[in-house]
Amino acid sequence: MRKPIIAGNWKMFKTFEEAIQFVDAVQDKLPSNDKVDAVVCAPALYLPTLVQVASESELAIGAQTMHYENEGAFTGEISPAQLASVEVDYVILGHSERREYYNETDEAINKKVAAALAHNIVPIICCGETLEEREAGTTEQKVAGQIKAALARFEAQQVEHMVIAYEPIWAIGTGKTATADDANQVCGAIRAVIEELYNAETANAVRIQYGGSVKPDNIQELLSKEHIDGALVGGASLQPESYLTLLEAAANA
Ligand SMILES: O=C(CO)COP(=O)(O)O
């Protein structure tokens, strides 16, 4: 049985004060982390403070992206070593918005996954198809290619601890969710790719999240499916009440 993981992706929302208020509001109300892993991926600027504010609770703090080099002349970037130095636990890699607006390639994502592992930061590796790809029937092919590229050169024991997020691009921020069955089918296809690359044990251990318009009213159905082990959540992770509702649903799934 895989432990569910709910990760909020705040994207470029919230002031510093709002971010602290959120963590204050949720941290005493989280379900036990025996039942669910609770993560918030915040703007980089707030990470050290949020790590400190959440240090007595079971809320884990993550970043939304990072560079793959530990240091260097990369103006504006943040390195894995820097994230580790402020005790960040997770990092989202290869989000479709990073791929689209910042030209993040499969090759760069693969290097970033290696860098995250080297610093004991859990990578949340995103994949997903466009509407045109879904309509052309190439969803599984697209996602398989992204996952194979992201996982190139890792050992099975490393892959077991990674988190994969399947986020169909057409479902992000649009209010359109993939049906739970469609999402489950693609998450199952991702698991099959991992089995093909490694073995059944590794495929069974990896946690696969669904993301794309996840809300309190659809989380239960999504999590009832065999291959969906949690959610990567944008809009519905911004308010303490809806974030806590998602966590409760996962704790009771
Ligand atoms: O991109 C997402 C999470 O990474 C999904 O965003 P929404 O939940 O707002 O659709």
The ligand as an ORCA input file, in Angstrom:
! r2SCAN-3c Opt
* xyz 0 1
  O      -0.421     22.730    -12.389
  C      -1.014     22.245    -11.443
  C      -0.282     21.793    -10.252
  O       1.089     21.702    -10.522
  C      -2.489     22.125    -11.415
  O      -3.040     23.381    -11.214
  P      -4.623     23.489    -10.900
  O      -4.892     22.555     -9.728
  O      -4.841     24.927    -10.563
  O      -5.328     23.028    -12.136
*
